[in-house]
Amino acid sequence: MEDRMSGTSKTTSAGAGGGGAVYVLGLIGALVYYWQHAHGFWVHVWAVVEALLWPAFVVYHLLGHLAT
């Protein structure tokens, strides 16, 4: 939208930003789940990595099931 008086343009982004909140909730849930099932220092480190990368694991396994 252009402001006719000043010649500048304004943009609006109504409704944006909801996906980030969903991802953070999924990240927290995954971290709690993997942390509870970990025993030992390096397994806890791997639990944090898995919590960060859980969407990639989900997509990989879903595509594997679709391929069979």
VMD Tcl script that builds the backbone (N, CA, C; Angstrom):
set m [mol new atoms 204]
animate dup $m
set s [atomselect $m all]
$s set {name element resname resid chain x y z} {
  {N N MET 1 A 0.843 -1.161 0.000}
  {CA C MET 1 A 0.000 0.000 0.000}
  {C C MET 1 A 0.895 1.234 0.000}
  {N N GLU 2 A 0.608 2.152 -0.872}
  {CA C GLU 2 A 1.473 3.323 -0.987}
  {C C GLU 2 A 0.818 4.530 -0.330}
  {N N ASP 3 A 1.599 5.215 0.452}
  {CA C ASP 3 A 1.131 6.444 1.067}
  {C C ASP 3 A 1.333 7.559 0.046}
  {N N ARG 4 A 0.261 8.178 -0.421}
  {CA C ARG 4 A 0.342 9.167 -1.501}
  {C C ARG 4 A 1.029 10.453 -1.063}
  {N N MET 5 A 0.985 10.769 0.221}
  {CA C MET 5 A 1.583 12.020 0.684}
  {C C MET 5 A 3.104 11.936 0.763}
  {N N SER 6 A 3.634 10.823 1.235}
  {CA C SER 6 A 5.076 10.759 1.445}
  {C C SER 6 A 5.789 9.930 0.389}
  {N N GLY 7 A 5.067 9.149 -0.395}
  {CA C GLY 7 A 5.704 8.345 -1.425}
  {C C GLY 7 A 6.322 7.063 -0.902}
  {N N THR 8 A 6.078 6.723 0.365}
  {CA C THR 8 A 6.618 5.489 0.918}
  {C C THR 8 A 5.568 4.391 0.845}
  {N N SER 9 A 6.006 3.164 0.905}
  {CA C SER 9 A 5.070 2.047 0.871}
  {C C SER 9 A 5.066 1.344 2.223}
  {N N LYS 10 A 3.910 0.804 2.563}
  {CA C LYS 10 A 3.748 0.090 3.821}
  {C C LYS 10 A 3.311 -1.329 3.507}
  {N N THR 11 A 3.864 -2.281 4.225}
  {CA C THR 11 A 3.441 -3.666 4.060}
  {C C THR 11 A 2.885 -4.175 5.376}
  {N N THR 12 A 1.910 -5.042 5.267}
  {CA C THR 12 A 1.343 -5.655 6.459}
  {C C THR 12 A 1.468 -7.156 6.341}
  {N N SER 13 A 1.606 -7.810 7.460}
  {CA C SER 13 A 1.686 -9.272 7.480}
  {C C SER 13 A 0.726 -9.797 8.538}
  {N N ALA 14 A -0.527 -9.717 8.245}
  {CA C ALA 14 A -1.543 -10.178 9.189}
  {C C ALA 14 A -1.566 -11.697 9.234}
  {N N GLY 15 A -1.569 -12.251 10.428}
  {CA C GLY 15 A -1.691 -13.692 10.598}
  {C C GLY 15 A -0.390 -14.463 10.466}
  {N N ALA 16 A 0.726 -13.813 10.395}
  {CA C ALA 16 A 2.006 -14.506 10.245}
  {C C ALA 16 A 2.592 -14.837 11.615}
  {N N GLY 17 A 3.397 -15.882 11.680}
  {CA C GLY 17 A 4.124 -16.185 12.895}
  {C C GLY 17 A 3.570 -17.313 13.733}
  {N N GLY 18 A 2.488 -17.931 13.340}
  {CA C GLY 18 A 1.910 -19.007 14.137}
  {C C GLY 18 A 2.699 -20.298 14.060}
  {N N GLY 19 A 3.390 -20.522 12.950}
  {CA C GLY 19 A 4.153 -21.759 12.782}
  {C C GLY 19 A 5.333 -21.866 13.725}
  {N N GLY 20 A 5.935 -20.749 14.070}
  {CA C GLY 20 A 7.077 -20.766 14.973}
  {C C GLY 20 A 6.698 -21.230 16.366}
  {N N ALA 21 A 5.531 -20.813 16.818}
  {CA C ALA 21 A 5.063 -21.222 18.147}
  {C C ALA 21 A 4.788 -22.720 18.183}
  {N N VAL 22 A 4.217 -23.242 17.107}
  {CA C VAL 22 A 3.937 -24.679 17.029}
  {C C VAL 22 A 5.248 -25.463 17.023}
  {N N TYR 23 A 6.240 -24.975 16.283}
  {CA C TYR 23 A 7.533 -25.653 16.242}
  {C C TYR 23 A 8.199 -25.654 17.619}
  {N N VAL 24 A 8.122 -24.548 18.341}
  {CA C VAL 24 A 8.740 -24.465 19.664}
  {C C VAL 24 A 8.058 -25.427 20.625}
  {N N LEU 25 A 6.728 -25.513 20.563}
  {CA C LEU 25 A 6.026 -26.469 21.423}
  {C C LEU 25 A 6.428 -27.901 21.082}
  {N N GLY 26 A 6.567 -28.193 19.788}
  {CA C GLY 26 A 7.033 -29.516 19.381}
  {C C GLY 26 A 8.455 -29.776 19.836}
  {N N LEU 27 A 9.301 -28.759 19.773}
  {CA C LEU 27 A 10.689 -28.882 20.227}
  {C C LEU 27 A 10.748 -29.191 21.717}
  {N N ILE 28 A 9.952 -28.492 22.509}
  {CA C ILE 28 A 9.941 -28.726 23.956}
  {C C ILE 28 A 9.424 -30.130 24.259}
  {N N GLY 29 A 8.349 -30.520 23.591}
  {CA C GLY 29 A 7.810 -31.859 23.806}
  {C C GLY 29 A 8.786 -32.946 23.428}
  {N N ALA 30 A 9.465 -32.766 22.296}
  {CA C ALA 30 A 10.449 -33.752 21.861}
  {C C ALA 30 A 11.633 -33.801 22.816}
  {N N LEU 31 A 12.066 -32.643 23.304}
  {CA C LEU 31 A 13.188 -32.612 24.247}
  {C C LEU 31 A 12.834 -33.352 25.535}
  {N N VAL 32 A 11.639 -33.128 26.046}
  {CA C VAL 32 A 11.215 -33.827 27.256}
  {C C VAL 32 A 11.153 -35.327 27.007}
  {N N TYR 33 A 10.577 -35.722 25.880}
  {CA C TYR 33 A 10.439 -37.149 25.569}
  {C C TYR 33 A 11.810 -37.821 25.443}
  {N N TYR 34 A 12.690 -37.255 24.608}
  {CA C TYR 34 A 14.007 -37.867 24.403}
  {C C TYR 34 A 14.857 -37.821 25.671}
  {N N TRP 35 A 14.748 -36.747 26.448}
  {CA C TRP 35 A 15.531 -36.610 27.683}
  {C C TRP 35 A 15.140 -37.685 28.695}
  {N N GLN 36 A 13.848 -37.999 28.795}
  {CA C GLN 36 A 13.388 -39.004 29.747}
  {C C GLN 36 A 13.875 -40.404 29.371}
  {N N HIS 37 A 14.112 -40.653 28.101}
  {CA C HIS 37 A 14.528 -41.969 27.651}
  {C C HIS 37 A 16.050 -42.098 27.524}
  {N N ALA 38 A 16.770 -41.057 27.885}
  {CA C ALA 38 A 18.231 -41.077 27.766}
  {C C ALA 38 A 18.867 -41.457 29.098}
  {N N HIS 39 A 19.937 -42.253 29.005}
  {CA C HIS 39 A 20.706 -42.652 30.196}
  {C C HIS 39 A 22.182 -42.499 29.861}
  {N N GLY 40 A 22.842 -41.544 30.468}
  {CA C GLY 40 A 24.253 -41.291 30.212}
  {C C GLY 40 A 24.450 -39.936 29.549}
  {N N PHE 41 A 25.672 -39.418 29.672}
  {CA C PHE 41 A 25.976 -38.067 29.184}
  {C C PHE 41 A 25.787 -37.933 27.688}
  {N N TRP 42 A 26.403 -38.806 26.900}
  {CA C TRP 42 A 26.352 -38.667 25.440}
  {C C TRP 42 A 24.962 -38.963 24.896}
  {N N VAL 43 A 24.228 -39.789 25.582}
  {CA C VAL 43 A 22.853 -40.054 25.152}
  {C C VAL 43 A 21.980 -38.817 25.394}
  {N N HIS 44 A 22.276 -38.072 26.459}
  {CA C HIS 44 A 21.553 -36.820 26.696}
  {C C HIS 44 A 21.928 -35.772 25.643}
  {N N VAL 45 A 23.188 -35.731 25.262}
  {CA C VAL 45 A 23.603 -34.818 24.189}
  {C C VAL 45 A 22.865 -35.178 22.904}
  {N N TRP 46 A 22.789 -36.463 22.582}
  {CA C TRP 46 A 22.085 -36.908 21.380}
  {C C TRP 46 A 20.588 -36.598 21.491}
  {N N ALA 47 A 20.026 -36.631 22.692}
  {CA C ALA 47 A 18.617 -36.293 22.894}
  {C C ALA 47 A 18.342 -34.842 22.508}
  {N N VAL 48 A 19.255 -33.954 22.819}
  {CA C VAL 48 A 19.102 -32.547 22.438}
  {C C VAL 48 A 19.161 -32.409 20.913}
  {N N VAL 49 A 20.086 -33.126 20.272}
  {CA C VAL 49 A 20.194 -33.089 18.812}
  {C C VAL 49 A 18.913 -33.625 18.172}
  {N N GLU 50 A 18.404 -34.740 18.693}
  {CA C GLU 50 A 17.168 -35.308 18.163}
  {C C GLU 50 A 15.994 -34.357 18.343}
  {N N ALA 51 A 15.943 -33.667 19.478}
  {CA C ALA 51 A 14.858 -32.721 19.714}
  {C C ALA 51 A 14.901 -31.573 18.710}
  {N N LEU 52 A 16.090 -31.141 18.328}
  {CA C LEU 52 A 16.220 -30.063 17.346}
  {C C LEU 52 A 15.869 -30.529 15.939}
  {N N LEU 53 A 16.166 -31.789 15.632}
  {CA C LEU 53 A 15.993 -32.293 14.267}
  {C C LEU 53 A 14.786 -33.204 14.102}
  {N N TRP 54 A 13.848 -33.227 15.055}
  {CA C TRP 54 A 12.733 -34.167 14.980}
  {C C TRP 54 A 11.897 -34.041 13.717}
  {N N PRO 55 A 11.709 -32.854 13.132}
  {CA C PRO 55 A 10.917 -32.832 11.896}
  {C C PRO 55 A 11.572 -33.619 10.761}
  {N N ALA 56 A 12.882 -33.576 10.694}
  {CA C ALA 56 A 13.578 -34.336 9.652}
  {C C ALA 56 A 13.408 -35.835 9.871}
  {N N PHE 57 A 13.463 -36.290 11.113}
  {CA C PHE 57 A 13.252 -37.711 11.404}
  {C C PHE 57 A 11.833 -38.133 11.029}
  {N N VAL 58 A 10.852 -37.283 11.335}
  {CA C VAL 58 A 9.455 -37.604 11.024}
  {C C VAL 58 A 9.260 -37.725 9.519}
  {N N VAL 59 A 9.752 -36.761 8.764}
  {CA C VAL 59 A 9.593 -36.791 7.311}
  {C C VAL 59 A 10.315 -37.993 6.717}
  {N N TYR 60 A 11.502 -38.287 7.198}
  {CA C TYR 60 A 12.262 -39.435 6.692}
  {C C TYR 60 A 11.499 -40.747 6.896}
  {N N HIS 61 A 10.975 -40.943 8.089}
  {CA C HIS 61 A 10.256 -42.188 8.382}
  {C C HIS 61 A 8.901 -42.249 7.668}
  {N N LEU 62 A 8.219 -41.108 7.526}
  {CA C LEU 62 A 6.961 -41.100 6.777}
  {C C LEU 62 A 7.183 -41.440 5.312}
  {N N LEU 63 A 8.218 -40.861 4.718}
  {CA C LEU 63 A 8.519 -41.180 3.318}
  {C C LEU 63 A 8.952 -42.633 3.164}
  {N N GLY 64 A 9.636 -43.185 4.163}
  {CA C GLY 64 A 10.008 -44.591 4.127}
  {C C GLY 64 A 8.790 -45.494 4.159}
  {N N HIS 65 A 7.792 -45.121 4.952}
  {CA C HIS 65 A 6.564 -45.919 4.999}
  {C C HIS 65 A 5.747 -45.779 3.725}
  {N N LEU 66 A 5.770 -44.610 3.121}
  {CA C LEU 66 A 5.037 -44.405 1.870}
  {C C LEU 66 A 5.665 -45.177 0.714}
  {N N ALA 67 A 6.959 -45.366 0.772}
  {CA C ALA 67 A 7.678 -46.051 -0.313}
  {C C ALA 67 A 7.397 -47.555 -0.314}
  {N N THR 68 A 6.997 -48.115 0.815}
  {CA C THR 68 A 6.760 -49.565 0.867}
  {C C THR 68 A 5.339 -49.921 0.552}
}
mol reanalyze $m
mol bondsrecalc $m
mol representation Tube
mol addrep $m
